[in-house]
């Protein structure tokens, strides 16, 4: 992975040298922002030829719908696209340069938390003139989060390696992602789904965090994760009973209030119901067998190991200049250099 990141950074460096990117901007920012810069004038990037070739090989078109999955602990963003079967298949995984906060949802402005949950991004939420090269707004707080009183704004996926509640990629990485989602939206997709998780939601991984105050919330997120893993279709997301409800059809239409009890007559896709039953049994079995849990003490967010290695080798200023057209420093480089889960105690599991 480090070698692939080096190649990507080399490509970005050549692009800067050839004048495809603008010079550094001396702008002081506090946190993520969606404010446009009228004088930036960055041209919307095109999908790279190699990626178009990969799509063709996988039975996808440039205009076919997209879906994005984000995993904090692994510091990875995945782009999925529909293939000719109508199911989603993984197109490409992107190492994440920086996310801030810790595992768990964002609940209030200033908590430095990157959101977790299910979001839907429409064309108007793409910002080609972002202060961090390119960005798209996740739409936090969503309908459920707003009803629960969560606060915050301008939570983005963007370029540069700086985060205050956002998911920060390299400029080259966000350029590719932006080109993919924009082409799908231009091709007729009304909005694309973003699934943001604390980690890959296996039963064992979830149970390792069973004493975390977010365990119940994560167990609900896992239902959406399992739905997609089972059907390779975008999960239908409803909100009621103060939680997400997935792939459920209600006789009286969609629940009107996220805070009211869910209607009792919901019918779940049988494939998804079977998967949930299997996973519930596995979780219950592991909860019975496990004797120790995943005790975490956080530094501040995380960074993909490939970037952490390059940061250690190059230092924050040089790495920042190589991954971004702008001069924004890497946020909290000392924390980024550390293991993002410093102090972790994880016992071996059977």
N, C-alpha and C positions, 0 to 999 in steps of 0.2 A: 504494500500500500504506500510506503514511503517513497518508493521509486516512481509510482504513478503520480503522486503529489508533486514530486520534483519535476516531472515532465510537464505537468499542468502549469506549475509556476514558471518554467522555462518558456512555455507558450505565451503566458501572460506578459513576461518580460519582453519577448519579441514584439508583441502587440503594442506595448507601451513605446518601445523604441521606434516602431514604424508609424507612430502618430495616430493609432486607432483609438487611443484613450487620451483624455485630457490630463493636464498637469494637476499637481496637488492643489487642494483648496484649504486655505487657512481659516477653518470654521470651527468654533468651539461648540461641541454638542453635549447635551446631558441626556443620556439614554437614547432609546430608539426613537426615530421620528419618521413621519411620512411626508413632511413638508417638501414641496418641490422647489428646485432651484431653476429659475427661468433661464439663467445663463449657462446651465450645464450642457443642454443640447445633446445628450448621449443618444446615438442612433440605436434603435431596438436591434439586438443581436439576432443573427440567423442561426437556425439549427445546424450544427456542424455536419459536414458531409459524412463523417464516420458514424455519427449517431443516426443519420437518415438511413445509412446502409444497414445498421443494426436493426432498425425498425422494420425494414423490408424483410430481413432474414427472419424476424419474429412474427411476421404477418400483421404488422401495424402500419398505419399511415400517419403522416405528420398531423393530420386533422383529427385523428381518433381521440376519444376522451382520455383524460389523465386523472390520476389520483395520487396524492402525496402522503407518505407515512414518515413520521419523525420519531426517533428513539433517542431520548436524552442520554441515558447511561452509556449507550454505545456511540453517541455523537455521530449519528448517521441520518441522512435524509434520503428517502427512496422515492423515485418517480416510477409509477406504474402506468401502463397504457392498455387500452382495450385492443385485443388482437382480432383476427377475423372470426374467431369463435364467439365473440361477444364477451368473453371473460377478460379480466385484467391480468397482465403478466408484467413481471418486473423488467423495466427497461434499463435503469442504471441506479446505482447507489453512490451518494456523494458524501465524503467525509465532512463533518461539520467543524468549522474552525473555532467557534465559541458559542456557548450558551451560559446564562447566568442563573444564580439562585441555587436551588437544590431540587431533588426529586419532589414532586407534588404540584398541585394546581396553583395558578395565580389567583389571588383573592382580592388584592388591593393595590392601588397605585403606590409605586415606590418600594415594593417588596422585592424587586429584582428577579421575580419569578418569571420564567418562560412558561407560557400556558400549556396545559394538558387538557385534551378533550377532542371534540369533533367540530370542525369548522367548515364553512363553505365559502369559497372565494369566487366572486364574479369579476367581470372585465373591469368594472369601475374601481376595483380594489388593487389593480396593478398600477404601479407608479414608475414610469420610465425616467423620471427626473428626480429620483430619490437622492438624498444627501449621501447615502451609502451606495452609490452607483445605480443599482436597480433594486426594487423591492416589491413585495406584495403583502397586503394587510391580511392577517388571519381572521379578522372580524371578531376579535375579543373585545368586550365580553359578548358571547353569543346569547341566545334567548334564555337558556337555562342559567347562565352565569349572571345575566342582568337581573333575573327574577330572584336570585339568591343574594343580590346586593353586592356582587363583586365589582370592583372598579379598576380602571386602567384604560389606556388608549394607545393606538399606534403600535401594536405588537406585530412585528414584521418578520418575514424571512428576507434577508438583505445581504449585500456584499460587505467587505471589510471584516476584520476579526475582532470587532468590539460589540459587546452585548450588555444591555441593561433591561433584560426581559425579552429580548428577541433571539432569533436563531440566525447566527451570522455564518455565512459561507465565504469562500474566496470570491473575488469579482468574477473570475472565469466560471466558477461553479454556479453562482446565482445567474450569470448570463445564460448558461445552458438551460437551467431550470426555467427561467423567465421565458426564453424562446419557446420551450416546449408547452408551457401552460398557455401562453398567449396564442399560439397556433391552434391549440385545441378549442379555446374560447372563440377565436375567429372562425373556426370550422363548424360552430353550431352548438358546442357544449355550453349550457346555460351557466353553470358554475361547477367548480371541481371541489372535491372533498379533501380536506386535510385531517389526518388522524395523528394526533400528537400524544405519544405515550411516554411514561417514565423509563421504560425498558422493554425489551421483547417479552411479551406477556405470556410466557409459558407458565404452566401450573407450578412448577418447581421454583421459578423465579419469583412468582407472586407470593408463594408461601414463605419464601426466605424473608419477606418484608411484612410478615403477618402482624408484628407489633407496632408497625408504623401507623400513625393516626389516619393516614390516607388509604389504609388497606381496603375498607369498604368501597371507597370511590374507585380504586384501581380494579377491584373485583368486577365492578360494573363496566369499566373501560374494557376489561378482558372479554366481555360478551361481544362488544363491537369488533374487537380484534379477532375473536374466534369466528364470528360471522363472515368476515372477509377471508380468513384462512380457509373456511369451508367452501364458500360459494365463488370466491374470486369475483364477486360483484360488490359494488358500492353499497354498504349497509344503509337501509332506510333508518333515519334517526328521528325518534319522537322524544318529547320531554314531558314527564309528568311524575308526580310523587317525589319531586326534588331530585330527579336523576334522569339519565339517558335511558331510553327504551329502544331496542333495536329490532328491526324486521318484524314488527307487530302490526297487524291490521285491526283497527277498532271499528266496531259496527256503527257507531255514531260519528265517525270521522275522527280527525286528529284531536287529541286532548287540547283544550283551550288554555289551560293554566299549567305552567311547569310546577307550581307548588301544590296543586290539588292532587288527590289520590288518582291513580291510574284507573281507567275503566276496567271492570272485571272481565269483560268479554273479549279481550284481545286474543287474536289468533296468530301464532308464531309460525314462520316458515318451518316446515317439518325437518328439513335438512339442518337448519340452524338449531332447532330445539334438540335434535339428537346430539349435535356437537356440544351444546351446553350441558346436557345431561352427563355426557362422558367426562367433560372437563370438571364439572361439579364433583363427581365421584372421585376424580384424581386429586382435586384440591382437598377434599375432606380426608382422603387417605393420607396425604402428605401432612396435613395439619395434625393428624393423630400420631404419625410416626416421628415428626420432627421434635427434637428436645431443645434445640438452641436456634436463635434467629439471627438475622442479618443486622448487626448493630452498626449504624452509620454515624460518622461525624464528618460534616461537609466542609470543604474549603470554600469554594464559590463557583458553582457551575462546573462545566467540563469542556474538554477539547479533545478531538480525535487524537489517538496516540501518534499518528503520523505527523500531525502538526506540532504536538508536544515535543517530539524528537527534533523536528526542524527548529523549533523555538529555542530549545536547549543548545543546539548547534550554532544557530545564527544570532541569537539575541532578539529582543522584541522589535527594535527599530528596523533592522534589516529584513526580518520576516514580514513585518507589516508592509514595508515598501514593495516587497516581492509579490504579495497576494492581493494588493489593492491599488487602484489608480489614485486614490486619495491618501492623505497623510495621517489618517486616524490611527492612533496607537492601539495595540492589542489591549483589551480591557483587563486590568489586574493581572499582568504577566506572571507575577510571583505565584498567584493561585493557579494559573494555567499550567505552569511548570510542574506543580505538584500533582500527585494522583488526585483526580477530582473527588475521590471517595477516600481521602486520607483518613487513617484511623479505622478503616473497615475491619470488622472481625467476622469472618465467615467460616463456620465449621463445615467440614466435609459432610456431604450428604450421601446416602446410599445410592 
